[in-house]
């Protein structure tokens, strides 16, 4: 099962590490405790929308961009686990699927 809080945490950690910043630097800029930010990055705590926005601001990342990245990661993780189980609710979106982006480039 894909946990959204874990995927968000992984995306935040990637962004922070790509910037060569420490937890201390980002937690100070986001005005959140270092321990709590660490728990968010490890997927142990689910950040509120306000806290998530503050962390994104501290990283200089648009919240929409982070959420789009997480959405793509969730889609890939779900695809890797196979089709939905029989009897599982199917979610249908009126929105067309986002184009695949090669993040390695």
Secondary structure, 3 states (H helix, E strand, C coil): CCCHHHHHHHHHHHHHHHCCCCHHHHHHHHCCCHHHHHHHHCCCCCCCHHHHHHHHHHHCCCHHHHHHHHHHHHHHHHHHHCCCCCCCCCCCCCCCCCCCCCCCC
